[in-house]
């Protein structure tokens, strides 16, 4: 059975110069799509990715990552909207490359579907009332 999950990988400084992700492909037959990457030399690496493959191989790949010292978290809670701050101005709709925002026709309210979010953070920067926030 194939699975596809969006995850956040936190690499400690001892691992940022090692080919960890290539082993996921080579040794476990997993495909990946990098959605966001940030590496601070001598500190920590952060990689947001979609990882796809057979469930058994996915589980083995995740086990490998954790044994190497990579901290893994699910992507689902990383970008959030503060509903009290949102003014439904729509600035996020036009800037979002993944279509995570839409306009509700009847009420003209902006809807946010974080299952479509790729954590590019463009909405965080574009939001005038600062209603969008991301954390890893």
N, C-alpha and C positions, 0 to 999 in steps of 0.2 A: 504494500500500500504506500503510495507516494504522499509526502507531506511537504508543505511549504510554510515557513514561519519567518517573521521579521524579528530579528534579535539585535541586541546591543552587546558588543564585546568590549570589555575593558582589559587592556593589556598592561601588565606592570612593566616598569622600565627594563627589567631583565629580558623581556621577550620582544621588545619593539623592533629589533633588528633580525628576528628569525622568521623564516617562511611558514608560519603557522597555517595560514589560510590555504596555501597551495597543497598542504597535506590533506585537507578536507576533500579536495578534488581527487588527488592522486591515490590516497589510501582508502577513502571511504566512498568514492564515486558521487560526491555531492556537488551540486551546482550552486553558485552564489551570484548575487547581484549586490554590489556595493552601493548603498544609498547615501552614505555620508562617511567621511573618514577624517580623523584629526590625530596627528601625532606630534607631541611635544618632545623634541630630542632630550634624552636623559631623564624623562619623566614618565608619562603614561600615554598609551595609545587608545583611541576610541574608534570603533568601527561599527556602523549601523549597516546591517545587511539582511537580505532575504536569503535564506538557506533552504534548498529544495533537494529532495531525494527520497529514497526508500526509507520507511520508518526505522527499520533496524539499523541501517547505515547512519541515519540521522542521529539516533541514540548513541551509537558508537563514536561518531564525530564529536558530539557534545561532551561525552565522557572524556575523550582525548583532550579537548580544550580545557576542561576543568582540571584534569590531571596535570596539565602544563602550567596551570596557574592563571588562566584567563577567567575573569568573572563574567558571567552571562546573565543578562536580564531580558525579559520580554519587552517588546517595543510598545505594547498597547497603552501603557500609562505615561509615556514620555512627553507627549504634547497635550496640553490641557487648555481649556478655555474657561476663564473666570466669567461665569454667566452674569454676575452682578455688574461687571465692568463693561461687557459687550454692549455697544450701541447699535449693532446691526447695520453699520455703515457700508459694508460690502467690500472694503479694501482687500480683504483676504481672498475673496472669490476670484478676483482678476489676477492675483499674483500666484495662486496655488497651482503648481504644475501637475499635481496628482488628482485634482478634482475632489478633494476632501471637503470642500465647502460648496454649498448650494443655497439657492434662494427659495424659500417656501412661497409658493405663488399667492396663496390667500392672505397671508399675514405680512409678507415681505421680510420675514425674519431670516437671518443667516443660520443655516444648519451646518453642523460640523460632524463629519463621519471619520473618527480617528482610525478606523480600520483601513482607510485609503491613504492615511498620512504616511509620508516617507521621511519625516523629521528633517526636512531641508531648512526649516526655521525661517523661511521667507515671510510667513504670516506673522511671526513674532516681531520681525523688524517693521513690517508694513502696518501693523495695527495701531491706529492713532490713540485709542484709550488704553493700550497695553493690556488687553484682555487675554492675549495668548501667551503661554509660557512653556518652556521646555526644560526638562531636567534629566540627567543621566546618573 
